[in-house]
Amino acid sequence: MSTLNIVNRKDVVTVPPFIISKKSILKYLSLENINFDVPALYVFGDSYVDAGNNNYVHVPQIERNYTPYGIDFGGKPTGRYTNGRTVADFIAQIVGLPFPPPVLSLSKGDKRIPQTGINYACGFTGILEKFGKLFERMPSLKEQVDLFESTTKGVAYDLDIEWDGLRYFYDENYYIQLLIKDLSKHLQRLYQLGARKIVVNNASPIGCQPHLISGGRNGPECDYLANNRALLFNKRLTNLLKDLQSTLSGSKFVLGDLYKIFQDVYASPTWYGFTDVRSSCCTEIDKGLTKPCLANVAPCKDRSSHVFFDPMHPSESMHFIWARRLLKDSSSIDNNIKDRLVMLFMNQIRAASKVTD
């Protein structure tokens, strides 16, 4: 199992143009020595990499198909939870593939046609299947893998959006244990469905998201309890990926250390071009847990200087740094990638003590 961990902060460039060829972006990133021949990119996860599946689950609180979201994505909203491209979009451009379309946007006929990749991620979903009534329509990681099977193996599958929410009142350690146990099952199932190279990102310092800094128990400081929860999950995730790679023949699990990437940015933001690591670029509206941008209100002008676009989600600039760090370490990502690439971005580690509906 490999870990992506790059510390050369000077090796950073600004976000590339929205329309750019594979050859140009590889040169832009000084990655010409890496041969990417990836036939397809499959993306799983939550709102950090949702490409628009939230538009199709009919829960207004989590939909982001309105401005100012997408202001730097060709000037129109798509359902992405940021101003422009996500880490998955950048990786698609780097390996020379179209942006993977949201699976729920595809017709049944389209799902049976071989694709160059599909995005199964959906906002405010999670590893476990039950979170509470607000999130009960979101396709959980299990359902995302079900959809992956249906679109790669021709198995008929319709997303069930009728199950009931459930409250969790678990001890923190037990809750993390449940997450790891479920995640292990889903990763093994992806392997059984043919995935061999799987990149799994750990959780970021979720206690440093603007909505927790501005309204959290620690005032202007990060919520250390939330960060400790992420660290506990990350430690067990590292061990899980090592175990899976040692037992699943021919597999390669790569850990993307998102926590470390954010840590580096917070420690020296100006190295990365940021002047604001604590506040949202857009004007948010308080809708309980989701805290979206206020519709049709212009965001900050210098979006590239903000780590976060809204109170919970990174800006396009932060997504780009994330993608660059994922692919820059050639010791972790092979110089010649020719397999289907499966990437899992699951950042939202729900509150361990209580998830309410």
Contacts in CASP RR format, 6 or more apart in sequence:
PFRMAT RR
TARGET T0000
AUTHOR 0000-0000-0000
METHOD contacts of the structure
MODEL  1
MSTLNIVNRKDVVTVPPFIISKKSILKYLSLENINFDVPALYVFGDSYVD
AGNNNYVHVPQIERNYTPYGIDFGGKPTGRYTNGRTVADFIAQIVGLPFP
PPVLSLSKGDKRIPQTGINYACGFTGILEKFGKLFERMPSLKEQVDLFES
TTKGVAYDLDIEWDGLRYFYDENYYIQLLIKDLSKHLQRLYQLGARKIVV
NNASPIGCQPHLISGGRNGPECDYLANNRALLFNKRLTNLLKDLQSTLSG
SKFVLGDLYKIFQDVYASPTWYGFTDVRSSCCTEIDKGLTKPCLANVAPC
KDRSSHVFFDPMHPSESMHFIWARRLLKDSSSIDNNIKDRLVMLFMNQIR
AASKVTD
1 238 0 8 1.000
1 241 0 8 1.000
1 242 0 8 1.000
1 244 0 8 1.000
1 245 0 8 1.000
1 252 0 8 1.000
1 253 0 8 1.000
1 254 0 8 1.000
1 255 0 8 1.000
2 252 0 8 1.000
2 253 0 8 1.000
2 254 0 8 1.000
2 255 0 8 1.000
2 331 0 8 1.000
2 332 0 8 1.000
2 333 0 8 1.000
3 238 0 8 1.000
3 254 0 8 1.000
3 255 0 8 1.000
3 256 0 8 1.000
3 257 0 8 1.000
3 332 0 8 1.000
4 254 0 8 1.000
4 255 0 8 1.000
4 256 0 8 1.000
4 257 0 8 1.000
4 325 0 8 1.000
4 326 0 8 1.000
4 329 0 8 1.000
4 332 0 8 1.000
4 333 0 8 1.000
5 257 0 8 1.000
5 260 0 8 1.000
5 329 0 8 1.000
6 325 0 8 1.000
6 328 0 8 1.000
6 329 0 8 1.000
7 264 0 8 1.000
9 264 0 8 1.000
9 268 0 8 1.000
9 271 0 8 1.000
9 272 0 8 1.000
10 271 0 8 1.000
11 30 0 8 1.000
11 328 0 8 1.000
12 271 0 8 1.000
12 272 0 8 1.000
12 273 0 8 1.000
12 321 0 8 1.000
12 324 0 8 1.000
13 28 0 8 1.000
13 29 0 8 1.000
13 324 0 8 1.000
14 304 0 8 1.000
14 317 0 8 1.000
15 304 0 8 1.000
15 316 0 8 1.000
15 317 0 8 1.000
15 320 0 8 1.000
16 24 0 8 1.000
16 25 0 8 1.000
16 28 0 8 1.000
16 29 0 8 1.000
16 93 0 8 1.000
16 320 0 8 1.000
18 72 0 8 1.000
18 73 0 8 1.000
18 74 0 8 1.000
18 84 0 8 1.000
18 85 0 8 1.000
20 28 0 8 1.000
20 93 0 8 1.000
22 36 0 8 1.000
22 93 0 8 1.000
22 94 0 8 1.000
22 95 0 8 1.000
22 96 0 8 1.000
25 93 0 8 1.000
25 94 0 8 1.000
26 32 0 8 1.000
26 34 0 8 1.000
26 36 0 8 1.000
26 94 0 8 1.000
29 94 0 8 1.000
29 324 0 8 1.000
29 327 0 8 1.000
29 328 0 8 1.000
31 94 0 8 1.000
31 327 0 8 1.000
31 328 0 8 1.000
33 330 0 8 1.000
33 335 0 8 1.000
34 327 0 8 1.000
34 330 0 8 1.000
34 333 0 8 1.000
34 335 0 8 1.000
34 336 0 8 1.000
34 337 0 8 1.000
35 335 0 8 1.000
35 336 0 8 1.000
35 337 0 8 1.000
36 94 0 8 1.000
36 95 0 8 1.000
36 96 0 8 1.000
36 337 0 8 1.000
37 336 0 8 1.000
37 337 0 8 1.000
37 338 0 8 1.000
38 95 0 8 1.000
38 96 0 8 1.000
38 97 0 8 1.000
38 337 0 8 1.000
38 338 0 8 1.000
38 339 0 8 1.000
38 340 0 8 1.000
38 341 0 8 1.000
39 116 0 8 1.000
39 338 0 8 1.000
39 339 0 8 1.000
39 340 0 8 1.000
40 97 0 8 1.000
40 115 0 8 1.000
40 116 0 8 1.000
40 117 0 8 1.000
40 340 0 8 1.000
40 341 0 8 1.000
41 88 0 8 1.000
41 91 0 8 1.000
41 92 0 8 1.000
41 95 0 8 1.000
41 97 0 8 1.000
41 100 0 8 1.000
41 116 0 8 1.000
41 117 0 8 1.000
41 340 0 8 1.000
41 341 0 8 1.000
41 343 0 8 1.000
42 100 0 8 1.000
42 117 0 8 1.000
42 118 0 8 1.000
42 119 0 8 1.000
42 120 0 8 1.000
42 148 0 8 1.000
42 195 0 8 1.000
42 340 0 8 1.000
42 341 0 8 1.000
42 342 0 8 1.000
42 343 0 8 1.000
43 49 0 8 1.000
43 51 0 8 1.000
43 88 0 8 1.000
43 100 0 8 1.000
43 117 0 8 1.000
43 118 0 8 1.000
43 119 0 8 1.000
43 120 0 8 1.000
43 121 0 8 1.000
43 343 0 8 1.000
43 345 0 8 1.000
44 120 0 8 1.000
44 121 0 8 1.000
44 141 0 8 1.000
44 144 0 8 1.000
44 145 0 8 1.000
44 148 0 8 1.000
44 342 0 8 1.000
44 343 0 8 1.000
44 344 0 8 1.000
44 345 0 8 1.000
44 346 0 8 1.000
45 120 0 8 1.000
45 121 0 8 1.000
45 122 0 8 1.000
45 125 0 8 1.000
45 126 0 8 1.000
45 141 0 8 1.000
45 144 0 8 1.000
45 344 0 8 1.000
45 345 0 8 1.000
45 346 0 8 1.000
46 121 0 8 1.000
46 122 0 8 1.000
46 123 0 8 1.000
46 124 0 8 1.000
46 125 0 8 1.000
46 126 0 8 1.000
46 345 0 8 1.000
46 346 0 8 1.000
46 347 0 8 1.000
46 348 0 8 1.000
47 54 0 8 1.000
47 62 0 8 1.000
47 81 0 8 1.000
47 121 0 8 1.000
47 122 0 8 1.000
47 123 0 8 1.000
47 124 0 8 1.000
47 125 0 8 1.000
47 312 0 8 1.000
47 313 0 8 1.000
47 348 0 8 1.000
48 81 0 8 1.000
48 86 0 8 1.000
48 87 0 8 1.000
48 121 0 8 1.000
48 313 0 8 1.000
48 314 0 8 1.000
48 345 0 8 1.000
48 347 0 8 1.000
48 348 0 8 1.000
49 86 0 8 1.000
49 87 0 8 1.000
49 88 0 8 1.000
49 119 0 8 1.000
49 121 0 8 1.000
49 343 0 8 1.000
49 345 0 8 1.000
50 64 0 8 1.000
50 79 0 8 1.000
50 80 0 8 1.000
50 81 0 8 1.000
50 86 0 8 1.000
50 102 0 8 1.000
50 119 0 8 1.000
50 121 0 8 1.000
50 122 0 8 1.000
50 123 0 8 1.000
51 78 0 8 1.000
51 79 0 8 1.000
51 80 0 8 1.000
51 86 0 8 1.000
51 88 0 8 1.000
51 89 0 8 1.000
51 99 0 8 1.000
51 100 0 8 1.000
51 101 0 8 1.000
51 102 0 8 1.000
51 119 0 8 1.000
51 121 0 8 1.000
52 64 0 8 1.000
52 65 0 8 1.000
52 78 0 8 1.000
52 79 0 8 1.000
52 80 0 8 1.000
52 102 0 8 1.000
52 104 0 8 1.000
52 105 0 8 1.000
52 119 0 8 1.000
52 122 0 8 1.000
53 102 0 8 1.000
53 103 0 8 1.000
53 104 0 8 1.000
53 105 0 8 1.000
53 119 0 8 1.000
53 120 0 8 1.000
53 121 0 8 1.000
53 122 0 8 1.000
53 123 0 8 1.000
53 139 0 8 1.000
54 62 0 8 1.000
54 63 0 8 1.000
54 64 0 8 1.000
54 65 0 8 1.000
54 79 0 8 1.000
54 122 0 8 1.000
54 123 0 8 1.000
54 124 0 8 1.000
54 138 0 8 1.000
55 63 0 8 1.000
55 65 0 8 1.000
55 79 0 8 1.000
55 102 0 8 1.000
55 104 0 8 1.000
55 105 0 8 1.000
56 102 0 8 1.000
56 104 0 8 1.000
56 105 0 8 1.000
57 104 0 8 1.000
57 122 0 8 1.000
57 137 0 8 1.000
57 138 0 8 1.000
57 139 0 8 1.000
57 161 0 8 1.000
58 137 0 8 1.000
59 134 0 8 1.000
59 137 0 8 1.000
59 138 0 8 1.000
61 134 0 8 1.000
61 287 0 8 1.000
61 290 0 8 1.000
61 292 0 8 1.000
62 123 0 8 1.000
62 124 0 8 1.000
62 134 0 8 1.000
62 135 0 8 1.000
62 138 0 8 1.000
62 290 0 8 1.000
63 79 0 8 1.000
64 77 0 8 1.000
64 79 0 8 1.000
64 80 0 8 1.000
64 81 0 8 1.000
64 292 0 8 1.000
65 77 0 8 1.000
65 78 0 8 1.000
65 79 0 8 1.000
66 77 0 8 1.000
66 295 0 8 1.000
66 296 0 8 1.000
67 76 0 8 1.000
67 77 0 8 1.000
67 295 0 8 1.000
67 296 0 8 1.000
68 83 0 8 1.000
68 282 0 8 1.000
68 293 0 8 1.000
68 296 0 8 1.000
68 297 0 8 1.000
68 298 0 8 1.000
68 299 0 8 1.000
69 77 0 8 1.000
69 78 0 8 1.000
69 79 0 8 1.000
69 80 0 8 1.000
69 81 0 8 1.000
69 82 0 8 1.000
69 83 0 8 1.000
69 293 0 8 1.000
69 309 0 8 1.000
69 310 0 8 1.000
70 76 0 8 1.000
70 77 0 8 1.000
70 78 0 8 1.000
70 79 0 8 1.000
70 80 0 8 1.000
70 82 0 8 1.000
70 83 0 8 1.000
70 84 0 8 1.000
71 83 0 8 1.000
71 84 0 8 1.000
71 299 0 8 1.000
71 303 0 8 1.000
72 83 0 8 1.000
72 84 0 8 1.000
72 85 0 8 1.000
72 303 0 8 1.000
72 316 0 8 1.000
73 80 0 8 1.000
73 83 0 8 1.000
73 84 0 8 1.000
73 85 0 8 1.000
73 316 0 8 1.000
74 84 0 8 1.000
80 86 0 8 1.000
81 123 0 8 1.000
81 309 0 8 1.000
81 310 0 8 1.000
81 312 0 8 1.000
81 313 0 8 1.000
82 309 0 8 1.000
82 310 0 8 1.000
82 313 0 8 1.000
82 314 0 8 1.000
82 315 0 8 1.000
82 316 0 8 1.000
82 319 0 8 1.000
83 281 0 8 1.000
83 299 0 8 1.000
83 303 0 8 1.000
83 309 0 8 1.000
83 315 0 8 1.000
83 316 0 8 1.000
84 316 0 8 1.000
84 319 0 8 1.000
85 93 0 8 1.000
85 99 0 8 1.000
85 316 0 8 1.000
85 319 0 8 1.000
85 320 0 8 1.000
86 316 0 8 1.000
86 319 0 8 1.000
87 319 0 8 1.000
87 320 0 8 1.000
87 322 0 8 1.000
87 323 0 8 1.000
87 326 0 8 1.000
87 345 0 8 1.000
88 99 0 8 1.000
88 100 0 8 1.000
88 119 0 8 1.000
88 121 0 8 1.000
88 343 0 8 1.000
88 345 0 8 1.000
89 99 0 8 1.000
89 319 0 8 1.000
90 319 0 8 1.000
90 320 0 8 1.000
90 323 0 8 1.000
90 324 0 8 1.000
91 323 0 8 1.000
91 326 0 8 1.000
91 327 0 8 1.000
91 341 0 8 1.000
91 343 0 8 1.000
92 98 0 8 1.000
92 99 0 8 1.000
92 100 0 8 1.000
93 99 0 8 1.000
94 323 0 8 1.000
94 327 0 8 1.000
95 337 0 8 1.000
95 341 0 8 1.000
97 116 0 8 1.000
97 117 0 8 1.000
98 116 0 8 1.000
98 117 0 8 1.000
99 119 0 8 1.000
100 115 0 8 1.000
100 116 0 8 1.000
100 117 0 8 1.000
100 118 0 8 1.000
100 119 0 8 1.000
101 115 0 8 1.000
101 117 0 8 1.000
101 118 0 8 1.000
101 119 0 8 1.000
102 118 0 8 1.000
102 119 0 8 1.000
103 111 0 8 1.000
103 118 0 8 1.000
103 119 0 8 1.000
103 120 0 8 1.000
103 147 0 8 1.000
103 151 0 8 1.000
104 122 0 8 1.000
104 139 0 8 1.000
104 159 0 8 1.000
106 118 0 8 1.000
106 151 0 8 1.000
111 150 0 8 1.000
111 151 0 8 1.000
111 154 0 8 1.000
112 151 0 8 1.000
112 154 0 8 1.000
115 151 0 8 1.000
118 148 0 8 1.000
118 151 0 8 1.000
120 139 0 8 1.000
120 144 0 8 1.000
120 145 0 8 1.000
120 147 0 8 1.000
120 148 0 8 1.000
121 144 0 8 1.000
121 345 0 8 1.000
122 138 0 8 1.000
122 139 0 8 1.000
122 144 0 8 1.000
123 138 0 8 1.000
124 131 0 8 1.000
124 134 0 8 1.000
124 135 0 8 1.000
124 138 0 8 1.000
124 289 0 8 1.000
124 290 0 8 1.000
124 348 0 8 1.000
125 131 0 8 1.000
125 135 0 8 1.000
125 138 0 8 1.000
125 139 0 8 1.000
125 140 0 8 1.000
125 141 0 8 1.000
125 144 0 8 1.000
125 348 0 8 1.000
126 135 0 8 1.000
126 138 0 8 1.000
126 140 0 8 1.000
126 141 0 8 1.000
126 346 0 8 1.000
126 348 0 8 1.000
126 350 0 8 1.000
127 140 0 8 1.000
127 141 0 8 1.000
127 179 0 8 1.000
127 182 0 8 1.000
127 183 0 8 1.000
127 186 0 8 1.000
127 346 0 8 1.000
128 140 0 8 1.000
128 168 0 8 1.000
128 178 0 8 1.000
128 179 0 8 1.000
128 182 0 8 1.000
128 350 0 8 1.000
129 140 0 8 1.000
129 142 0 8 1.000
129 143 0 8 1.000
129 163 0 8 1.000
130 136 0 8 1.000
130 163 0 8 1.000
130 164 0 8 1.000
130 165 0 8 1.000
130 166 0 8 1.000
130 168 0 8 1.000
131 138 0 8 1.000
131 165 0 8 1.000
131 166 0 8 1.000
131 350 0 8 1.000
131 355 0 8 1.000
131 357 0 8 1.000
132 165 0 8 1.000
132 166 0 8 1.000
132 167 0 8 1.000
132 355 0 8 1.000
132 356 0 8 1.000
132 357 0 8 1.000
133 164 0 8 1.000
133 165 0 8 1.000
133 357 0 8 1.000
134 289 0 8 1.000
134 290 0 8 1.000
134 357 0 8 1.000
135 165 0 8 1.000
136 161 0 8 1.000
136 163 0 8 1.000
136 164 0 8 1.000
136 165 0 8 1.000
136 357 0 8 1.000
137 161 0 8 1.000
139 147 0 8 1.000
139 159 0 8 1.000
141 182 0 8 1.000
141 183 0 8 1.000
141 186 0 8 1.000
141 344 0 8 1.000
141 346 0 8 1.000
142 182 0 8 1.000
142 186 0 8 1.000
143 159 0 8 1.000
143 160 0 8 1.000
145 186 0 8 1.000
145 189 0 8 1.000
145 190 0 8 1.000
145 193 0 8 1.000
146 157 0 8 1.000
147 157 0 8 1.000
147 159 0 8 1.000
148 190 0 8 1.000
148 193 0 8 1.000
149 155 0 8 1.000
149 157 0 8 1.000
149 193 0 8 1.000
150 156 0 8 1.000
150 157 0 8 1.000
152 193 0 8 1.000
153 193 0 8 1.000
165 357 0 8 1.000
166 357 0 8 1.000
167 354 0 8 1.000
167 355 0 8 1.000
167 356 0 8 1.000
167 357 0 8 1.000
168 175 0 8 1.000
168 350 0 8 1.000
168 354 0 8 1.000
168 355 0 8 1.000
169 353 0 8 1.000
169 354 0 8 1.000
170 178 0 8 1.000
170 352 0 8 1.000
170 353 0 8 1.000
171 352 0 8 1.000
172 229 0 8 1.000
172 232 0 8 1.000
172 352 0 8 1.000
172 353 0 8 1.000
173 232 0 8 1.000
175 350 0 8 1.000
175 352 0 8 1.000
175 353 0 8 1.000
176 229 0 8 1.000
176 232 0 8 1.000
176 233 0 8 1.000
176 236 0 8 1.000
176 352 0 8 1.000
177 236 0 8 1.000
179 233 0 8 1.000
179 349 0 8 1.000
180 233 0 8 1.000
180 236 0 8 1.000
180 237 0 8 1.000
180 240 0 8 1.000
183 237 0 8 1.000
183 240 0 8 1.000
183 346 0 8 1.000
184 240 0 8 1.000
184 244 0 8 1.000
187 198 0 8 1.000
187 200 0 8 1.000
187 240 0 8 1.000
187 244 0 8 1.000
187 253 0 8 1.000
187 344 0 8 1.000
188 244 0 8 1.000
188 248 0 8 1.000
190 198 0 8 1.000
190 342 0 8 1.000
191 198 0 8 1.000
191 244 0 8 1.000
191 248 0 8 1.000
191 251 0 8 1.000
194 340 0 8 1.000
195 340 0 8 1.000
195 342 0 8 1.000
196 250 0 8 1.000
196 251 0 8 1.000
196 252 0 8 1.000
196 339 0 8 1.000
196 340 0 8 1.000
197 251 0 8 1.000
197 252 0 8 1.000
197 254 0 8 1.000
197 337 0 8 1.000
197 339 0 8 1.000
197 340 0 8 1.000
197 341 0 8 1.000
197 342 0 8 1.000
198 251 0 8 1.000
198 252 0 8 1.000
198 253 0 8 1.000
198 254 0 8 1.000
198 342 0 8 1.000
198 343 0 8 1.000
198 344 0 8 1.000
199 253 0 8 1.000
199 254 0 8 1.000
199 256 0 8 1.000
199 326 0 8 1.000
199 333 0 8 1.000
199 341 0 8 1.000
199 342 0 8 1.000
199 343 0 8 1.000
199 344 0 8 1.000
200 237 0 8 1.000
200 241 0 8 1.000
200 253 0 8 1.000
200 254 0 8 1.000
200 255 0 8 1.000
200 256 0 8 1.000
200 343 0 8 1.000
200 344 0 8 1.000
201 255 0 8 1.000
201 256 0 8 1.000
201 257 0 8 1.000
201 258 0 8 1.000
201 343 0 8 1.000
201 344 0 8 1.000
201 345 0 8 1.000
201 346 0 8 1.000
201 347 0 8 1.000
202 230 0 8 1.000
202 233 0 8 1.000
202 234 0 8 1.000
202 237 0 8 1.000
202 238 0 8 1.000
202 255 0 8 1.000
202 256 0 8 1.000
202 257 0 8 1.000
202 258 0 8 1.000
202 259 0 8 1.000
203 230 0 8 1.000
203 233 0 8 1.000
203 234 0 8 1.000
203 258 0 8 1.000
203 259 0 8 1.000
203 346 0 8 1.000
203 347 0 8 1.000
203 349 0 8 1.000
204 230 0 8 1.000
204 258 0 8 1.000
204 259 0 8 1.000
204 261 0 8 1.000
204 262 0 8 1.000
204 347 0 8 1.000
205 222 0 8 1.000
205 227 0 8 1.000
205 230 0 8 1.000
205 259 0 8 1.000
205 262 0 8 1.000
205 263 0 8 1.000
205 266 0 8 1.000
206 212 0 8 1.000
206 223 0 8 1.000
206 226 0 8 1.000
206 227 0 8 1.000
206 229 0 8 1.000
206 230 0 8 1.000
206 347 0 8 1.000
206 348 0 8 1.000
206 349 0 8 1.000
207 213 0 8 1.000
207 222 0 8 1.000
207 223 0 8 1.000
207 224 0 8 1.000
207 226 0 8 1.000
207 227 0 8 1.000
207 230 0 8 1.000
208 222 0 8 1.000
208 223 0 8 1.000
208 227 0 8 1.000
208 262 0 8 1.000
208 266 0 8 1.000
208 277 0 8 1.000
208 278 0 8 1.000
209 308 0 8 1.000
209 311 0 8 1.000
209 312 0 8 1.000
210 278 0 8 1.000
210 279 0 8 1.000
210 280 0 8 1.000
210 308 0 8 1.000
210 311 0 8 1.000
210 312 0 8 1.000
211 280 0 8 1.000
211 284 0 8 1.000
211 291 0 8 1.000
211 311 0 8 1.000
211 312 0 8 1.000
212 222 0 8 1.000
212 223 0 8 1.000
212 226 0 8 1.000
213 219 0 8 1.000
213 220 0 8 1.000
213 221 0 8 1.000
213 222 0 8 1.000
213 223 0 8 1.000
213 278 0 8 1.000
214 279 0 8 1.000
214 311 0 8 1.000
216 223 0 8 1.000
217 223 0 8 1.000
217 225 0 8 1.000
218 224 0 8 1.000
220 278 0 8 1.000
229 349 0 8 1.000
229 351 0 8 1.000
229 352 0 8 1.000
230 259 0 8 1.000
230 349 0 8 1.000
231 259 0 8 1.000
233 349 0 8 1.000
234 259 0 8 1.000
237 255 0 8 1.000
238 255 0 8 1.000
241 253 0 8 1.000
241 255 0 8 1.000
242 253 0 8 1.000
244 251 0 8 1.000
244 253 0 8 1.000
245 251 0 8 1.000
245 252 0 8 1.000
245 253 0 8 1.000
254 332 0 8 1.000
254 333 0 8 1.000
256 326 0 8 1.000
258 322 0 8 1.000
258 347 0 8 1.000
261 321 0 8 1.000
261 322 0 8 1.000
261 325 0 8 1.000
262 307 0 8 1.000
264 272 0 8 1.000
265 272 0 8 1.000
265 274 0 8 1.000
265 277 0 8 1.000
265 307 0 8 1.000
265 318 0 8 1.000
265 321 0 8 1.000
266 277 0 8 1.000
266 307 0 8 1.000
269 275 0 8 1.000
269 276 0 8 1.000
269 277 0 8 1.000
269 307 0 8 1.000
272 317 0 8 1.000
272 321 0 8 1.000
273 304 0 8 1.000
273 305 0 8 1.000
273 317 0 8 1.000
274 305 0 8 1.000
274 306 0 8 1.000
274 307 0 8 1.000
274 317 0 8 1.000
274 318 0 8 1.000
275 302 0 8 1.000
275 305 0 8 1.000
275 306 0 8 1.000
276 305 0 8 1.000
276 306 0 8 1.000
276 307 0 8 1.000
277 307 0 8 1.000
277 308 0 8 1.000
279 306 0 8 1.000
279 308 0 8 1.000
280 293 0 8 1.000
280 306 0 8 1.000
280 308 0 8 1.000
280 309 0 8 1.000
280 310 0 8 1.000
280 311 0 8 1.000
281 299 0 8 1.000
281 300 0 8 1.000
281 303 0 8 1.000
281 306 0 8 1.000
281 308 0 8 1.000
281 309 0 8 1.000
281 310 0 8 1.000
281 315 0 8 1.000
282 293 0 8 1.000
282 294 0 8 1.000
282 297 0 8 1.000
282 299 0 8 1.000
282 300 0 8 1.000
282 309 0 8 1.000
282 310 0 8 1.000
283 293 0 8 1.000
283 294 0 8 1.000
283 297 0 8 1.000
283 299 0 8 1.000
284 291 0 8 1.000
284 292 0 8 1.000
284 293 0 8 1.000
284 294 0 8 1.000
284 310 0 8 1.000
284 311 0 8 1.000
285 291 0 8 1.000
285 292 0 8 1.000
285 293 0 8 1.000
285 294 0 8 1.000
290 312 0 8 1.000
291 310 0 8 1.000
291 311 0 8 1.000
291 312 0 8 1.000
292 310 0 8 1.000
293 299 0 8 1.000
293 309 0 8 1.000
293 310 0 8 1.000
299 309 0 8 1.000
300 306 0 8 1.000
303 309 0 8 1.000
303 315 0 8 1.000
303 316 0 8 1.000
303 317 0 8 1.000
304 315 0 8 1.000
304 316 0 8 1.000
304 317 0 8 1.000
305 317 0 8 1.000
306 315 0 8 1.000
306 317 0 8 1.000
307 314 0 8 1.000
307 315 0 8 1.000
307 317 0 8 1.000
307 318 0 8 1.000
308 314 0 8 1.000
308 315 0 8 1.000
308 318 0 8 1.000
309 315 0 8 1.000
309 316 0 8 1.000
314 322 0 8 1.000
326 333 0 8 1.000
327 333 0 8 1.000
END
